[in-house]
């Protein structure tokens, strides 16, 4: 099979289109014929070696954790799926090696769910990691109807989904973003505010009594702004700053594979509650360019690789 691989840490130039043997399929796994994957910031951070102290990496690495495709073969104890099922998933295993930028990937059933019928393979591949991150942050924070939720980096890959999920639960959402993304946030149902100096005053103008939940997907001043804005009894969750738990008594999360949570996202998508913003689509051979676009930071929406 064709796959993108790298055999050492480095820049996008270490990514190579390679021929590899077909992956083995374990007892509780299925073999997925990949139709699309996507690039997340964690992919190029792993490639650059930034997470070497956290994750076991076995070279050569096939990068990528997001997938949408079709089940081609099932393991001997994988009754959840059948050959021909269209699936999507967050295929993060216990070590980094056999990823999804390939024609085939062996995926444990716990990492997959049935693909939303309303989404293309490219759109479905854009959902798993960022969608699960948003969903699990909201679940951990207990967001519910009637609350006011402040989403930092609301126009980013995770923030976009968090806005929509919180709105679907009946919460009011205030989202921080650059002014260029304010109209986009309004289309998702959020009330936008510019980040930077004066943020606390701008949020207080919209929510004089403070906010019930702070969801942090990227801010430089989480502790100070949360202390200034969080209403009594409120909580905070962050995917970037451990201070959310250590100093603020909230939650610090690393997204986990979950078939149940993926199925919930699929249900939302098919109900028209979850729009997916695909910024660019690259062919497998151009995966290095996809990594470069993601790494540039100048993209709104997901970078997808079509296989």
N, C-alpha and C positions, 0 to 999 in steps of 0.2 A: 504494500500500500504506500501511497505518497503521504508524507507528513513533514511538518516543519520541526526541525530539531536544533538544539544547540548543545555543544560539548564542553563549554566553559562559560563562566560569567563574562558579561561585557555589554557592549552597545547593541543596537539593532543589527549590526553587521555580523554578529555571531549566528544569526538565524539562517538556516539552510534548508532548502527543499530536498528531502531525502527519501529513499526507498527503504522501508522497514518491513519486517515480517508482520503478518496479521496478529493482533494481540490475542493472548489466551483468554478464555472466558471462564471465570470462577463459578462455583456452585450457585451463589446468590447474585450473579451478574448477568447482563445481557450485552450482546455485541450490537452497537449502534452504527449504522451507516450515516455518517455525519453529512448533513445538508448545509449547516451553517454553525459558526461559532462566533464569539465576540471577544474583543480585547478590553480588559479592565486595567486600571493603574497597577493593581497588584501583579499583573502578568509581567510588566516590564521591570517592576521592582524586584521580583524574584529573579528574573533574567540578569539583572545588574548585580545581584548578590546581596542586596540590601536586607534580605530576610534570612540570610544564611544561619544566623544564630537561633532562628525560630523553627525553620522547616528543614527536614531531611531532604536533600536533593540527590538524585541518582542520575548521573550523566550516561548517555545522552538524554536530554529532556525533550519531550514533546510538550510545549506550553499550552495553556488554555484550560479553563474549567467550565465555561459555558458551552452548552451544546443544544442543538435541535436536529432531529433526524428520525430515522426509521429503524425499528428493531429488525436485525438480520438473523440473529440466532439467540437462543435463550440458554442459560446454564441449567444444570440438572435440578436445581431447587430455586427457580425464579418464576413462580406461578402468577406473579403480578402482571406480567406482560406476555404477549404472543408475537410471533413473527408478523411483521407488517404494521405493528402499532407505531403511530407517530408520537414521539416523545420529546420532552425537553428537560434539561436538568443542569444542576450545579455539581459537576463530577470532580469534586475535591476528595482525594484519597488521603491515606495516612502519610504519604510521602509524595514528592514532586517528581514525576517521570512521564507516565503515559497519559498525556493531556488530550485536548480536543481539537487542536489544529492538525487534523489528520483525516484521512478518508474513513477510518474506522476507530472506534474507541470502545473498550470494555468498561461498562459502567455498572457499579453496584446498584441494585434496585432501590436502595434507600436514597439515591441521589437523583432519581427520575420521577416524572409524572407524565400523564398524557398531555400532549401539546394542545394549547387552546385552539379550537377549530377556527376561530375568527382571525388568528394571526398567521402570517406567512412564516416560513421557516426562519427567514432573516429576522423578522420581528420577534419571534419566540426565542431565538438565540440571544437577543439583547436583554432578556428579562432576568434569568436566574440569579446571578450573583447580586446584582444591584437591587432587583425586586425583593429577593429574600432578605437582604440587609435591611431594607426599609421596613418590610413586613415584621421581621423579628424585633427590630427596634421599637416599633409601635406596640407589638404584643408585650414585650418586656416592660414597656412604660404604662401599659393599661389604658391606652387612648380610647376614649368613648365619647358618645354624643354629648354635646353641650360644653365640652372643654375648649379652651383656647390653646393652640399648639404653635410654638415658635420653631420653625425649621431653618437651621443655618445651612447655607449652600443649597438653597431650595431648587435652583435650576440645574444642579449637577446630576450626574447619573443616578445616584441614590435618592437625592432630594426630590427629583421629579416624581418618583414612585411614592415616596413618603407623603407628599402633598396629596396625591390622589387617594391613597389608602386612608389617610386621616379624614379627608373630606367624605369618603364613602361611609365612614363610621359616624358621620354627623358632627365632626369637630370643626371649629373655626380654625383656619390656618393663616398664620403670618409667616412670610418667607423672606429671608435675606438673600439678596442677589445684586449684581451690578445693574444699573439703570437700563442697560441694553436688553436685559432679560425680564424686565418688569411686566411687559405686556404678555409675554409668554406665560409667566406665572399666573396672571389673571385668567388666561384661558384654562388653566388647570384648577382654578377655584381658590387660589391663594391671594392674600393681600400683601403686595410686595413692599419691602423697605430696603433702602440701600445700606450695605454694610459699611464699616469704618467709623470714624469719629462721629459722635452724636447718635449712634445706633440706639442706645438705651432710651433717649428722649423720643426718638421716632417711634419705637415700639410702644412706649408709655402713652403716646398720643393716640394710638389705636386701642390699647388695652390698659387703661388707667389703673386697674386693679392687679395687673401683672398677668402672667401666663401660667397655665396649669402644667404644661409639659414643654421641655426644651429638647429638641432632637438635633444633635450636633453631627453634621457630616462634613464640617470644615470651617473652623473659625479660629482666629488667633487669640481671642480673649474670652474663652469659655467661662472661666471661674468668675471673673468680675461681672460679666454681663448676666450670667445666670443668677448670681447673688442679688443683682439689682432688679431682676425682672421676674423671678420665680415667685408665684403666689404661695402662701402658707399651705403646706400639704402637697405641693407640687413635686415633680420629679424630673430628672434629666437623664438622657442616654446619649452616649457618644461612641463613635466607631474609630475616633482618632486620638482621643485624649483620656488617659486613665484617670485623670483628675475628676472626671464625672463620677466615678465610684469612690476614689480615695479621699477627695476633698469635699465633694458635694453630696455624697451618700446615695448616688444614683446608680447608673448601669454603664458598664464598658463592655462592648460586644465585639465578637469576631463571628461573622456569619457562619452558620452550620448548614450542611445539606439536610433537606427535609422534604420527603415526598408529600407529606400532609400540607406543608406550607406552600409548596409549588402548586398543588392542586387548588388551594385557596386563591392563589394568584391567577391561575387559569380560569377559575370560575368568575373572578372579577373582570378579566379581559373579555370573556365571552358575554358578560352582562353589559359591556360598554363602559365599565368604570375604570379601565386602565388603558390609557393611550401609551403607545411606545414610540419614542423619538429615535429613529435611526439616522445618524448624521452622515455616515458614509459606508459603502460596501466595497470590500476588496476581494480579489481572487486569492486563493491559497498561496500561489507563488509570490504574491505581493504582501505577505504577512509582515515583512519588515517595515513597509510603508505604513501599514495599519498600526504597528507599534509606535512608529515615529509620530503619527498624528495624535495618538492617545497621550504620548509622553510630552507633546508640545503644550498641552493644557489649553489649547485654543479650539476646543470643540464642545458643542452642546449636544447632548444625545450620545447614543452608543456607536462605537466603531465595530462593524460586523465584517467577518470573513466568510465568504461563500465557498463551500467546498464542492 
